[in-house]
Amino acid sequence: MGLKLKELREQLGMTQEELAFKADVCRATICEIENNPHKKPTVRTLEKLASAMGVTLDRIFFEKDA
């Protein structure tokens, strides 16, 4: 999930700081999700991140890479 989040963020040309601001979460939270495969973010945090990137949670979890 962390790698997919990072991939989507980078495709949108967003830094961790920009995403954090837009999603109203700490940049450290995004960094930890992207870099720690054992990090289990809350559903609310994931919803905020998805909304800030204009995608659904399904895209973060289930969409296969093209």
Backbone as CSV, one residue per row, in Angstrom:
resi,resn,N_x,N_y,N_z,CA_x,CA_y,CA_z,C_x,C_y,C_z
1,MET,0.816,-1.184,0.000,0.000,0.000,0.000,0.866,1.258,0.000
2,GLY,1.941,1.256,0.773,2.800,2.431,0.834,3.428,2.772,-0.496
3,LEU,3.843,1.739,-1.221,4.445,1.981,-2.538,3.416,2.543,-3.515
4,LYS,2.189,2.044,-3.447,1.132,2.541,-4.327,0.802,3.993,-3.991
5,LEU,0.750,4.302,-2.706,0.499,5.678,-2.285,1.583,6.606,-2.827
6,LYS,2.831,6.200,-2.693,3.947,7.007,-3.193,3.862,7.170,-4.706
7,GLU,3.569,6.078,-5.404,3.452,6.130,-6.863,2.370,7.108,-7.298
8,LEU,1.210,7.042,-6.666,0.110,7.950,-7.016,0.486,9.394,-6.712
9,ARG,1.087,9.616,-5.558,1.490,10.970,-5.169,2.471,11.549,-6.182
10,GLU,3.447,10.739,-6.577,4.447,11.209,-7.543,3.837,11.422,-8.922
11,GLN,2.888,10.574,-9.322,2.212,10.770,-10.614,1.477,12.106,-10.649
12,LEU,0.990,12.525,-9.498,0.282,13.800,-9.403,1.236,14.976,-9.228
13,GLY,2.528,14.683,-9.121,3.518,15.732,-8.967,3.474,16.397,-7.598
14,MET,3.043,15.660,-6.589,2.920,16.214,-5.244,4.080,15.756,-4.370
15,THR,4.559,16.653,-3.532,5.527,16.273,-2.514,4.761,15.734,-1.307
16,GLN,5.485,15.106,-0.405,4.842,14.652,0.833,4.261,15.845,1.593
17,GLU,4.957,16.958,1.587,4.488,18.153,2.279,3.179,18.665,1.681
18,GLU,3.101,18.687,0.351,1.882,19.154,-0.311,0.703,18.241,-0.005
19,LEU,0.938,16.943,-0.074,-0.133,15.998,0.228,-0.556,16.114,1.683
20,ALA,0.407,16.252,2.572,0.089,16.388,3.993,-0.790,17.608,4.238
21,PHE,-0.447,18.721,3.630,-1.229,19.937,3.791,-2.644,19.747,3.255
22,LYS,-2.738,19.212,2.048,-4.034,19.047,1.404,-4.918,18.030,2.146
23,ALA,-4.303,16.996,2.714,-5.057,15.953,3.417,-5.226,16.252,4.901
24,ASP,-4.540,17.288,5.394,-4.587,17.637,6.806,-4.084,16.497,7.693
25,VAL,-2.928,15.955,7.299,-2.230,14.949,8.106,-0.760,15.371,8.210
26,CYS,-0.045,14.797,9.144,1.380,15.110,9.302,2.194,14.513,8.155
27,ARG,3.206,15.247,7.710,4.095,14.721,6.677,4.772,13.445,7.168
28,ALA,5.087,13.399,8.438,5.722,12.206,9.001,4.830,10.975,8.846
29,THR,3.533,11.165,8.916,2.595,10.053,8.732,2.700,9.508,7.312
30,ILE,2.750,10.397,6.339,2.870,9.973,4.941,4.199,9.267,4.727
31,CYS,5.255,9.833,5.265,6.587,9.223,5.144,6.580,7.815,5.736
32,GLU,5.982,7.669,6.892,5.959,6.362,7.544,5.130,5.354,6.747
33,ILE,3.986,5.778,6.219,3.154,4.869,5.416,3.921,4.422,4.176
34,GLU,4.583,5.372,3.516,5.295,5.051,2.282,6.518,4.168,2.505
35,ASN,7.168,4.308,3.659,8.448,3.634,3.871,8.425,2.484,4.865
36,ASN,7.330,2.291,5.557,7.252,1.234,6.562,6.112,0.283,6.211
37,PRO,6.436,-0.880,5.667,5.379,-1.813,5.256,4.546,-2.337,6.422
38,HIS,5.004,-2.142,7.642,4.261,-2.608,8.812,3.340,-1.540,9.384
39,LYS,3.411,-0.329,8.852,2.567,0.767,9.317,1.126,0.495,8.937
40,LYS,0.233,0.597,9.905,-1.194,0.373,9.677,-1.947,1.679,9.927
41,PRO,-2.091,2.516,8.902,-2.811,3.780,9.092,-4.298,3.521,9.302
42,THR,-4.948,4.474,9.928,-6.388,4.353,10.138,-7.122,4.521,8.809
43,VAL,-8.331,4.011,8.775,-9.166,4.166,7.577,-9.396,5.652,7.318
44,ARG,-9.594,6.420,8.364,-9.830,7.858,8.203,-8.629,8.541,7.545
45,THR,-7.434,8.185,7.969,-6.232,8.759,7.357,-6.158,8.390,5.882
46,LEU,-6.428,7.138,5.570,-6.405,6.706,4.172,-7.471,7.426,3.353
47,GLU,-8.650,7.631,3.935,-9.711,8.365,3.233,-9.278,9.800,2.947
48,LYS,-8.635,10.437,3.917,-8.167,11.808,3.727,-7.102,11.886,2.640
49,LEU,-6.189,10.925,2.625,-5.139,10.912,1.604,-5.732,10.681,0.219
50,ALA,-6.636,9.715,0.118,-7.271,9.425,-1.174,-8.037,10.644,-1.674
51,SER,-8.798,11.264,-0.797,-9.569,12.443,-1.181,-8.661,13.577,-1.650
52,ALA,-7.568,13.780,-0.940,-6.627,14.847,-1.303,-5.992,14.602,-2.665
53,MET,-5.879,13.329,-3.061,-5.298,13.000,-4.365,-6.373,12.822,-5.434
54,GLY,-7.636,12.908,-5.036,-8.725,12.778,-6.003,-8.910,11.361,-6.509
55,VAL,-8.611,10.372,-5.654,-8.787,8.970,-6.033,-9.623,8.263,-4.969
56,THR,-10.068,7.060,-5.289,-10.801,6.257,-4.327,-9.842,5.360,-3.556
57,LEU,-10.291,4.858,-2.423,-9.472,3.904,-1.677,-9.190,2.667,-2.513
58,ASP,-10.137,2.268,-3.354,-9.926,1.114,-4.238,-8.676,1.293,-5.082
59,ARG,-8.445,2.503,-5.542,-7.277,2.743,-6.405,-5.988,2.536,-5.627
60,ILE,-5.975,2.920,-4.375,-4.769,2.746,-3.557,-4.533,1.259,-3.264
61,PHE,-5.621,0.521,-3.028,-5.480,-0.866,-2.615,-5.516,-1.887,-3.745
62,PHE,-6.355,-1.664,-4.749,-6.650,-2.746,-5.679,-6.245,-2.529,-7.120
63,GLU,-6.077,-1.306,-7.574,-5.783,-1.083,-8.987,-4.398,-1.599,-9.317
64,LYS,-4.344,-2.418,-10.337,-3.053,-2.948,-10.785,-2.330,-1.907,-11.602
65,ASP,-1.011,-1.973,-11.563,-0.210,-1.068,-12.376,-0.404,-1.393,-13.833
66,ALA,-0.426,-0.353,-14.642,-0.614,-0.547,-16.095,0.658,-1.035,-16.734
